[in-house]
């Protein structure tokens, strides 16, 4: 099954590019930029990856990104992940980026966007990999700040495939960001949002009703609300589920406790994703493999999940047909 899962053409819809920063690259960039890290070795960094909840992860996550200073750094970060993902059979990657986290450190938006744009073009040219860019707003920051970032990104609006909403969910409902998501809608930019990871099912409803999102990132707590499950099924809303992330952040204790089988049995449209692969135990192949080991899923289920991801991706119809042909050849 491992060989099949590796060659299965996979589209990743839920990746935070800052969360792909492996300790080896973190140390290399720290040396290049003269940044002092509070760790003596790669091993010491990895030993810190024992999170108790989302906030304990975010504390380390923001500390790690301090090494990202130049456009070259963002290029190297993205290319490092794209190469690893390509080796695992990933053919399309949709990456969230958090401009506010970088602006707060004095790293301006053009630095971030130029580095990622260069990497995206290179991934297409060298790896045959398509990519999409989701500019995410930090929900634990003021809504006014998100609006200011949205307007300052005007030179890059054409590069954005979607806007998103991420970071600490508790106490930060989607309703807080109605204005900036409405601005994105006016501009014709697609919208997605994290909801129902640590936050309640009501946040999923808010994301759908108030932010008009086309996908829900995570969404696993929807099972607490049967009416919501029925709505998600009837409307065909895609959930971008990140199983290893859910285990590492204690949303569930073990993979065998994960609600993925119940979500599938409920007829929901699901995709598998890595979220922050450097911190959560691996990329797409590791997440697919973990699901096989925990649930004993057949090849047909993994093909179904891969098909859903291709159908929900922010890609051209020509690229979608191409990826479906690759998937058909894999059967």
C-alpha positions as CSV (number, residue, x, y, z in Angstrom):
1,X,0.0,0.0,0.0
2,X,2.9,2.4,0.7
3,X,4.0,2.3,-2.9
4,X,0.5,2.9,-4.1
5,X,0.0,5.9,-1.7
6,X,3.3,7.4,-2.8
7,X,2.5,7.3,-6.5
8,X,-1.1,8.4,-6.0
9,X,-1.3,11.9,-7.5
10,X,-2.1,14.1,-4.5
11,X,-3.3,17.7,-4.3
12,X,-2.7,19.4,-1.0
13,X,-5.2,22.1,-0.1
14,X,-4.2,22.9,3.5
15,X,-0.6,23.8,4.0
16,X,1.0,26.7,5.9
17,X,4.2,27.4,4.2
18,X,5.8,28.7,7.3
19,X,4.9,25.4,9.0
20,X,7.0,23.5,6.4
21,X,10.3,25.0,7.9
22,X,12.4,22.0,8.8
23,X,14.9,22.4,11.7
24,X,17.8,21.9,9.3
25,X,16.7,24.8,7.1
26,X,15.9,26.9,10.2
27,X,19.5,26.6,11.4
28,X,20.9,27.3,7.9
29,X,18.8,30.5,7.5
30,X,19.6,31.6,11.1
31,X,23.3,31.4,10.2
32,X,22.8,33.1,6.9
33,X,20.9,36.0,8.5
34,X,22.7,36.2,11.8
35,X,19.7,35.2,13.9
36,X,20.2,33.7,17.3
37,X,18.0,30.7,18.1
38,X,17.2,29.4,21.6
39,X,18.2,25.9,20.5
40,X,21.6,24.3,20.4
41,X,20.8,21.6,17.8
42,X,18.3,20.2,15.4
43,X,17.6,17.5,17.9
44,X,16.7,20.1,20.6
45,X,14.3,21.8,18.2
46,X,12.5,18.5,17.5
47,X,12.3,17.7,21.2
48,X,10.3,20.9,21.6
49,X,7.6,19.6,19.3
50,X,5.5,18.1,22.1
51,X,2.5,20.4,22.0
52,X,-0.3,20.5,24.5
53,X,-2.7,22.5,22.4
54,X,-2.8,24.9,19.4
55,X,-1.4,27.9,21.4
56,X,1.7,25.9,22.5
57,X,2.4,25.1,18.9
58,X,1.9,28.7,17.7
59,X,4.4,30.0,20.3
60,X,7.1,27.8,18.7
61,X,5.9,28.3,15.2
62,X,6.2,32.1,15.4
63,X,9.6,31.8,17.0
64,X,10.8,29.5,14.2
65,X,9.8,31.9,11.5
66,X,12.1,34.6,12.9
67,X,14.8,33.3,10.6
68,X,12.8,34.3,7.5
69,X,14.1,37.7,6.5
70,X,14.7,38.0,2.7
71,X,12.9,37.1,-0.5
72,X,15.6,34.4,-1.0
73,X,14.6,32.9,2.4
74,X,11.0,32.6,1.4
75,X,12.0,31.1,-2.0
76,X,14.2,28.6,-0.3
77,X,11.5,27.7,2.3
78,X,8.9,27.0,-0.4
79,X,11.2,25.1,-2.8
80,X,12.4,23.0,0.1
81,X,8.8,21.9,0.7
82,X,7.9,21.6,-3.0
83,X,10.7,19.2,-3.6
84,X,9.8,17.0,-0.6
85,X,6.2,17.0,-1.6
86,X,6.9,16.2,-5.2
87,X,9.0,13.2,-4.1
88,X,5.9,12.0,-2.2
89,X,3.6,12.2,-5.2
90,X,2.1,15.6,-4.6
91,X,1.2,17.3,-7.9
92,X,-0.5,20.4,-6.6
93,X,0.1,22.5,-3.5
94,X,-2.1,25.3,-2.1
95,X,-0.1,27.2,0.5
96,X,-1.4,29.6,3.2
97,X,0.9,32.5,4.0
98,X,0.6,34.8,7.0
99,X,1.7,38.3,6.0
100,X,0.8,39.8,9.5
101,X,3.3,37.5,11.2
102,X,6.0,38.8,8.9
103,X,5.0,42.5,8.9
104,X,5.1,42.4,12.8
105,X,8.8,41.4,12.4
106,X,9.6,44.2,10.0
107,X,9.5,42.0,6.9
108,X,7.5,43.8,4.2
109,X,4.9,42.2,2.0
110,X,6.9,42.5,-1.3
111,X,9.7,40.4,0.3
112,X,7.3,37.6,1.1
113,X,5.4,37.7,-2.2
114,X,8.4,38.0,-4.4
115,X,10.2,35.0,-2.8
116,X,7.1,32.8,-3.0
117,X,6.3,33.9,-6.5
118,X,9.8,32.9,-7.7
119,X,9.4,29.5,-6.0
120,X,6.0,28.9,-7.6
121,X,7.4,29.5,-11.1
122,X,10.3,27.3,-10.4
123,X,8.1,24.5,-9.0
124,X,6.1,24.6,-12.2
125,X,9.2,24.6,-14.4
126,X,11.3,22.1,-12.6
127,X,8.8,19.8,-10.9
128,X,5.7,20.1,-13.1
129,X,3.9,21.1,-9.9
130,X,1.0,23.6,-9.9
131,X,0.6,25.8,-6.9
132,X,-2.0,28.2,-5.4
133,X,-1.5,31.0,-2.9
134,X,-3.9,31.7,0.0
135,X,-3.3,34.9,1.9
136,X,-4.4,34.2,5.5
137,X,-5.4,36.6,8.2
138,X,-4.5,36.0,11.8
139,X,-7.8,35.7,13.7
140,X,-6.2,36.7,17.0
141,X,-5.2,40.1,15.6
142,X,-7.5,43.0,15.1
143,X,-9.9,42.9,12.2
144,X,-8.8,46.4,11.2
145,X,-5.3,45.1,10.7
146,X,-6.6,42.4,8.4
147,X,-8.4,45.0,6.3
148,X,-5.2,47.2,6.1
149,X,-3.2,44.1,4.9
150,X,-5.8,43.3,2.3
151,X,-5.6,46.8,0.9
152,X,-1.8,46.9,1.0
153,X,-1.8,43.7,-1.0
154,X,-3.4,45.4,-4.0
155,X,-0.3,44.9,-6.2
156,X,-0.6,41.2,-5.6
157,X,-4.4,40.6,-5.8
158,X,-4.1,38.9,-9.1
159,X,-1.6,36.4,-7.6
160,X,-4.0,35.4,-4.8
161,X,-6.1,32.3,-5.4
162,X,-7.9,32.8,-2.1
163,X,-7.9,34.5,1.3
164,X,-8.1,32.5,4.5
165,X,-8.5,32.7,8.2
166,X,-6.1,30.9,10.6
167,X,-4.3,31.0,14.0
168,X,-5.8,30.8,17.5
169,X,-9.4,29.9,17.1
170,X,-10.8,30.0,20.6
171,X,-12.5,33.3,21.3
172,X,-11.9,34.6,17.7
173,X,-15.1,33.8,15.7
174,X,-15.3,34.2,12.0
175,X,-17.9,37.0,12.5
176,X,-15.0,39.3,13.4
177,X,-13.8,39.3,9.8
178,X,-16.9,39.9,7.8
179,X,-15.6,43.1,6.3
180,X,-12.3,41.9,5.0
181,X,-13.9,38.7,3.5
182,X,-16.6,40.9,1.9
183,X,-13.8,42.9,0.3
184,X,-12.3,39.8,-1.1
185,X,-15.6,38.7,-2.5
186,X,-16.0,42.1,-4.2
187,X,-12.6,41.5,-5.8
188,X,-13.5,38.1,-7.0
189,X,-11.1,36.3,-4.7
190,X,-12.1,32.9,-3.3
191,X,-12.5,32.5,0.5
192,X,-11.6,29.7,2.9
193,X,-11.5,29.6,6.7
194,X,-10.2,27.5,9.6
195,X,-13.2,26.5,11.7
196,X,-14.3,23.7,13.9
197,X,-10.7,22.6,14.9
198,X,-10.6,23.8,18.5
199,X,-13.5,26.2,18.0
200,X,-17.2,25.0,18.2
201,X,-19.4,23.9,15.3
202,X,-21.0,27.4,15.4
203,X,-17.8,28.8,13.9
204,X,-18.3,26.5,10.9
205,X,-21.8,28.0,10.4
206,X,-20.4,31.5,10.7
207,X,-17.7,30.8,8.2
208,X,-20.3,29.6,5.7
209,X,-23.0,32.2,6.4
210,X,-21.0,35.3,7.2
211,X,-17.7,34.8,5.3
212,X,-19.2,32.9,2.3
213,X,-16.3,30.4,2.2
214,X,-16.1,27.7,-0.4
215,X,-14.1,25.3,1.8
216,X,-13.7,24.7,5.6
217,X,-10.2,24.0,6.9
218,X,-10.3,21.3,9.5
219,X,-14.1,21.2,10.4
220,X,-13.8,18.0,12.4
221,X,-16.0,19.2,15.2
222,X,-19.0,19.4,12.9
223,X,-20.0,16.0,14.1
224,X,-21.2,17.6,17.3
225,X,-24.1,19.2,15.3
226,X,-26.1,16.7,13.2
227,X,-27.9,19.5,11.4
228,X,-24.6,21.0,10.4
229,X,-23.4,17.7,9.1
230,X,-26.5,17.4,7.0
231,X,-25.9,20.9,5.6
232,X,-22.3,20.2,4.8
233,X,-23.3,17.0,3.0
234,X,-26.2,18.6,1.1
235,X,-24.2,21.6,0.0
236,X,-21.1,19.5,-0.9
237,X,-18.8,21.7,1.3
238,X,-15.2,20.3,1.3
239,X,-13.4,19.9,4.6
240,X,-9.6,20.0,4.4
241,X,-8.7,17.6,7.2
242,X,-5.2,17.3,8.7
243,X,-5.1,14.1,10.7
244,X,-1.5,14.2,12.0
245,X,-2.0,17.8,13.0
246,X,-5.1,16.9,15.0
247,X,-3.2,14.3,16.9
248,X,-0.1,16.5,17.6
249,X,-2.3,19.4,18.8
250,X,-4.5,17.1,21.0
251,X,-7.7,17.6,19.0
252,X,-7.7,13.8,19.3
253,X,-5.5,11.7,21.4
254,X,-4.6,9.0,18.9
255,X,-5.1,8.4,15.2
256,X,-7.5,5.6,15.9
257,X,-9.7,8.2,17.7
258,X,-9.9,10.4,14.7
259,X,-13.4,11.1,13.4
260,X,-12.4,10.7,9.7
261,X,-14.2,7.4,9.3
262,X,-17.4,9.0,10.8
263,X,-17.0,12.0,8.6
264,X,-16.8,9.7,5.5
265,X,-19.7,7.6,6.7
266,X,-21.7,10.8,7.0
267,X,-21.2,11.4,3.3
268,X,-19.0,14.5,3.6
269,X,-16.5,15.6,1.0
270,X,-13.0,15.3,2.6
271,X,-9.4,15.8,1.7
272,X,-6.2,14.8,3.5
273,X,-3.5,17.4,4.2
274,X,-0.4,18.1,6.2
275,X,-1.1,21.5,7.7
276,X,2.4,22.2,9.2
277,X,4.4,19.2,8.2
278,X,7.7,20.2,9.8
279,X,6.0,20.3,13.2
280,X,3.3,17.6,13.0
281,X,5.1,14.5,12.0
282,X,5.3,14.6,8.2
283,X,3.9,15.6,4.9
284,X,1.2,14.2,2.7
285,X,2.5,10.7,2.4
286,X,2.8,10.4,6.2
287,X,-0.8,11.5,6.6
288,X,-2.1,9.1,4.0
289,X,-0.1,6.3,5.5
290,X,-1.3,7.1,9.0
291,X,-4.9,6.8,7.9
292,X,-4.3,3.5,6.2
293,X,-2.6,2.1,9.4
294,X,-5.3,3.5,11.7
295,X,-8.4,2.7,9.6
296,X,-7.4,0.0,7.1
297,X,-8.8,2.0,4.2
298,X,-8.9,0.5,0.8
299,X,-7.3,2.0,-2.3
300,X,-10.7,3.1,-3.5
301,X,-11.2,5.4,-0.5
302,X,-7.8,7.0,-1.1
303,X,-8.6,7.5,-4.7
304,X,-11.9,9.1,-3.7
305,X,-10.1,11.5,-1.4
306,X,-7.6,12.4,-4.1
307,X,-10.4,13.0,-6.6
308,X,-12.2,15.3,-4.1
309,X,-9.0,17.4,-3.6
310,X,-8.5,17.8,-7.4
311,X,-12.2,18.8,-7.8
312,X,-11.9,21.4,-4.9
313,X,-8.5,22.8,-5.9
314,X,-8.0,26.4,-7.1
315,X,-6.8,25.4,-10.6
316,X,-7.8,25.8,-14.2
317,X,-10.2,23.3,-15.8
318,X,-7.4,22.2,-18.1
319,X,-5.1,21.5,-15.1
320,X,-8.0,19.7,-13.4
321,X,-8.6,17.4,-16.3
322,X,-4.8,16.7,-16.5
323,X,-4.7,15.7,-12.8
324,X,-7.8,13.5,-13.2
325,X,-6.0,11.7,-16.1
326,X,-3.0,11.2,-13.9
327,X,-5.2,9.8,-11.2
328,X,-7.0,7.5,-13.6
329,X,-3.7,6.1,-14.8
330,X,-2.8,5.3,-11.2
331,X,-5.8,2.9,-10.5
